[in-house]
Amino acid sequence: MKDYQIPTRETDIIVAELQKTADIAGDVVEFGCYAGDTSVILAAELKNNPDKWLYLYDSFEGLPEKTAADEAPQGWRFQAGELRVSEDTVAHKFKKLSLPDPVIKKAWFNELTDDDLPSSISFALLDGDFYESIKVSLEKVVPRLNPGGIIVVHDYRNPALPGSAKAVNEFMDAHADEYDFRLAATLAILVKK
Ligand SMILES: C[S@@+](CC[C@H](N)C(=O)[O-])C[C@H]1O[C@@H](n2cnc3c(N)ncnc32)[C@H](O)[C@@H]1O
């Protein structure tokens, strides 16, 4: 398994943002959970809030094909099929740490249906790396996000993955009145007004 863990500073920021949504109605979702390393950090924090379910989504087939929006000189290492792990790897990690079972759904993001998604969301971590993956994640989360809810998008300031910022910028251009926007480390943080 390759080392794609989110650095500690960023996980600290993600947890701090998650804590801000403790009193917002809705569940917690991660689009692009890979081996579940950040998922278990979210789950550990959610032990303080057992009414909230954690939903994890991934192809478990690795990354999809890039589009033109993802091309970057530094991006040679992110190829289709990279970052492939099994759902069992994630489930086992939760068991080993005695964390409550999350809902784990194996699917390409664009194939997720209403039945796969919680009706109400308070916090979302989007970590699908590529333009189309972040764009479709936003499309799935936004209609379900409650006021005060937070979306954290990984890789906004990662020059190797320019599609993440492109998808977020297009979204904010269309929804600037509805979201507060700021950056922290490589992360974009969108707070629904
Ligand atoms: C960088 S990894 C996620 C890392 C994880 N969030 C962590 O912190 O350990 C990106 C993941 O997104 C998944 N992914 C990317 N685009 C996807 C898509 N369109 N549909 C489903 N999964 C996707 C990949 O399979 C990969 O596991």
The ligand as a Gaussian input file, in Angstrom:
#p B3LYP/6-31G(d) Opt

LIG

0 1
 C       -6.127000      10.279000      -1.950000
 S       -7.171000       8.892000      -1.816000
 C       -8.123000       9.234000      -0.372000
 C       -7.305000       9.248000       0.894000
 C       -8.110000       9.207000       2.169000
 N       -9.122000      10.271000       2.212000
 C       -7.175000       9.342000       3.365000
 O       -7.135000      10.424000       3.942000
 O       -6.475000       8.379000       3.681000
 C       -8.351000       9.132000      -3.113000
 C       -9.390000       8.032000      -3.192000
 O      -10.480000       8.503000      -3.969000
 C      -11.001000       7.428000      -4.730000
 N      -11.694000       8.037000      -5.869000
 C      -11.250000       9.048000      -6.653000
 N      -12.166000       9.377000      -7.574000
 C      -13.233000       8.559000      -7.366000
 C      -14.506000       8.432000      -7.998000
 N      -14.864000       9.216000      -9.025000
 N      -15.368000       7.501000      -7.523000
 C      -14.994000       6.686000      -6.489000
 N      -13.799000       6.763000      -5.853000
 C      -12.924000       7.693000      -6.286000
 C       -9.808000       6.569000      -5.074000
 O      -10.178000       5.229000      -5.282000
 C       -8.901000       6.749000      -3.837000
 O       -9.059000       5.675000      -2.944000

